């Protein structure tokens, strides 16, 4: 009987008992390999979506902080009224939003 053991990033087949019987579940075939590869691909796609959402959130947060800094500096230099709300009047050319790509290739050489 064989078992699977995980070492780091590798899955290794380990011989657990010295029996000569081999069950159907212990056989390794192409369908199982393709299933594993598809699971890996699905996990990476999910992580890619999470990464893109985090990057977009970080870009928007950075823009807002920079707009607030811009507003504070304008008020410090007395270029606008201290009571005025100039946050919405700051042009996007002065504080641009960092462009986050919607998609990028995950696997250059796709095995499936």
N, C-alpha and C positions, 0 to 999 in steps of 0.2 A: 504494500500500500504506500502510496506517495502522498506527500502533503506540500503545501505551498508555504514558503517562508519569505518574509520581506526583509531585505537588507538594503537600507538606504533607499535608492530609487529603483532597485532591481527586484524582480520576483524570481526566486530560485526554487526549482523543484528539489525537494529533499526526500530521501528514502527513509520512511518512518519505521516500518517493520519489514522484516525479510521474508515476506510471503510471496509465493509464486503466483498467487491468484491476482488477476488484473481485472478490475471491474470496468464497466463501460464509462463510468464517471471519471476514471483516471486517465482516459485517453485524451490526447491533445490533437486537435485537428485545425484546419484552416478557418472553419467557421468560428471557433472559440477565439482564435487570434484576431480575426476581423472584428468580432464583438468587443474584445478588449481595446483594440485600436479606436473603435467608434466611441467607446466610453471615455477614453482619454481625450479624444477630439471634442466631445460634448463638454467635458469638464473645462477644457481650455477655452471653449467658446463662452461658457458661463463666466469664467474669470475675466475674459476679454471685455465682456459687457460691463462687468463691475468696474474694471479699470477705466474704461471710457467714461462711465458715469462719475467716478471720482475725479478724473481729470477735468471734466466739464464743470463740476462743482467747484473745484479749486480755482479754475480760471475765472468763474463768476465772482467768487469770494475775493480774489486778488483785485479784480476790477473795482469792486465796491470799496475796498480798503483804500485803493489809490484815489478814488473819487473823493472819499472823505478827507484824505490828506490834502488833496488839491483844494477842497473847500476851506479847510483850516488855514492853509497858506494864503489863500485869497483874502480871508478875513484878517489874518495877521498883517498883511501888507496894506490893509484898508483899501482894497480895490473893489470892495462891495460893502453893502450895509451889513453890520454884524447880525442884525435880526432877520435878514433876508435868507431865504432858502435857495441857494444857488446849486444845490446838488443836481437837480434835474436840468439845469442850464449848462452844465459842463459838456462840452462837445465830445463826441466819440473819437475825434482826431487827437484830442489831448490825452484821453485815457482810453485806449482801445481795449477791446475784449480779445484775449488770446484765443486764436483759432485752434480748436481741438478737432482732429480728423474723426470722421464718423466710422471709418473702417480701415483696417490694415490687414495684410495677409498674415495669418497665424503660422501656417506651415508652408514653406516655400516648396518643398518636395512632399506632396501629399501622398502617403503610402496607400490610401484607399481610393 
